[in-house]
Amino acid sequence: MRLDVFTQIPHAFGWLTEQRPLATVLGGELELRLVNYRDTTPLRAGQVDDSPYGGGAGMVLRVDVVAAALEALYGDDPPARVVALTPQGRQLDQALVEELAAEPAVTLLSSRFEGFDERIVEHLCTDAISVGPYVLSGGELPAMLVIDAIARRLPGALSEGSGESESFSADLDGGIEYPHFTRPAEFRGWAVPDVLLSGDHGRIDTWRHDQSRARTARLALLS
Ligand SMILES: C[S@@+](CC[C@H](N)C(=O)[O-])C[C@H]1O[C@@H](n2cnc3c(N)ncnc32)[C@H](O)[C@@H]1O
């Protein structure tokens, strides 16, 4: 699939592209393009934002700047999913990640300061997505969350099977994964559950299943 990210800080994504699983799928299953609004802005001196009509604090990303950036890359044929990253959007969850990962192309628009001119969200985007009910300073971290979550779901990103029964997956009916332990078997008196050392895979599977259900129920009670 192709992911295009529009941002004022393309270099912020450097470390992410060097890490697995993203690095594994880049250039193969995933094409990632980072686009700087400033490169195509119709305004002078790389300006991309402006003060809000009606007054108030902060600067707002301009609709003509975003329209110019989209047109420069896509002409009059934008991808089917153009996403505004905003705390006011649909909250990202695993179901939405799976939905996006199944698309041939997704565009992510990030903003900074006070956010988008509302006409960008209304007329240039198909979706608005939030990474959680809190406010960050810019859309770059949210874009990285979305990119990473999508990249994990692409063929070949993870070693065989490791992404199939993770927390929130369909395999676990959207529930929580069982707990993991590794050596040492005891540390400061904290012992690994006996069943995991038993070598009895039937009992281990049952224990993991029960743990997964109990954790899922506990989380449901908390939320
Ligand atoms: C400081 S925020 C703007 C917040 C906006 N004034 C509001 O109250 O909803 C600046 C930009 O960061 C990004 N951003 C911040 N929090 C986000 C979140 N929870 N999910 C997705 N994007 C977010 C968005 O691109 C947003 O336009």
The ligand as an SDF file (V2000), in Angstrom:
LIG
                    3D

 27 29  0  0  0  0  0  0  0  0999 V2000
   -2.6320   21.5540   19.4270 C   0  0  0  0  0  0  0  0  0  0  0  0
   -3.4570   20.4950   18.2950 S   0  0  0  0  0  0  0  0  0  0  0  0
   -4.9320   21.4150   17.9560 C   0  0  0  0  0  0  0  0  0  0  0  0
   -6.0220   21.1220   18.9150 C   0  0  0  0  0  0  0  0  0  0  0  0
   -7.3230   21.8400   18.5770 C   0  0  0  0  0  0  0  0  0  0  0  0
   -7.1730   23.2670   18.7730 N   0  0  0  0  0  0  0  0  0  0  0  0
   -8.4460   21.3000   19.4410 C   0  0  0  0  0  0  0  0  0  0  0  0
   -8.7130   21.8720   20.5040 O   0  0  0  0  0  0  0  0  0  0  0  0
   -9.0580   20.2760   19.0830 O   0  0  0  0  0  0  0  0  0  0  0  0
   -2.5170   20.6860   16.8400 C   0  0  0  0  0  0  0  0  0  0  0  0
   -2.5810   19.5170   15.8830 C   0  0  0  0  0  0  0  0  0  0  0  0
   -1.9950   18.3770   16.4950 O   0  0  0  0  0  0  0  0  0  0  0  0
   -2.6020   17.1860   16.0010 C   0  0  0  0  0  0  0  0  0  0  0  0
   -3.1820   16.4630   17.1480 N   0  0  0  0  0  0  0  0  0  0  0  0
   -3.1430   16.8300   18.4400 C   0  0  0  0  0  0  0  0  0  0  0  0
   -3.7440   15.9430   19.2360 N   0  0  0  0  0  0  0  0  0  0  0  0
   -4.1670   14.9490   18.4360 C   0  0  0  0  0  0  0  0  0  0  0  0
   -4.8690   13.7280   18.6700 C   0  0  0  0  0  0  0  0  0  0  0  0
   -5.2640   13.3540   19.8840 N   0  0  0  0  0  0  0  0  0  0  0  0
   -5.1450   12.9400   17.6160 N   0  0  0  0  0  0  0  0  0  0  0  0
   -4.7570   13.2990   16.3610 C   0  0  0  0  0  0  0  0  0  0  0  0
   -4.1120   14.4520   16.0770 N   0  0  0  0  0  0  0  0  0  0  0  0
   -3.8250   15.2730   17.0960 C   0  0  0  0  0  0  0  0  0  0  0  0
   -3.6460   17.6200   15.0020 C   0  0  0  0  0  0  0  0  0  0  0  0
   -3.0990   17.5560   13.6850 O   0  0  0  0  0  0  0  0  0  0  0  0
   -3.9310   19.0310   15.4460 C   0  0  0  0  0  0  0  0  0  0  0  0
   -4.4800   19.8220   14.4190 O   0  0  0  0  0  0  0  0  0  0  0  0
  1  2  1  0
  2  3  1  0
  2 10  1  0
  3  4  1  0
  4  5  1  0
  5  6  1  0
  5  7  1  0
  7  8  2  0
  7  9  1  0
 10 11  1  0
 11 12  1  0
 11 26  1  0
 12 13  1  0
 13 14  1  0
 13 24  1  0
 14 15  1  0
 14 23  1  0
 15 16  2  0
 16 17  1  0
 17 18  1  0
 17 23  2  0
 18 19  1  0
 18 20  2  0
 20 21  1  0
 21 22  2  0
 22 23  1  0
 24 25  1  0
 24 26  1  0
 26 27  1  0
M  CHG  2   2   1   9  -1
M  END
$$$$
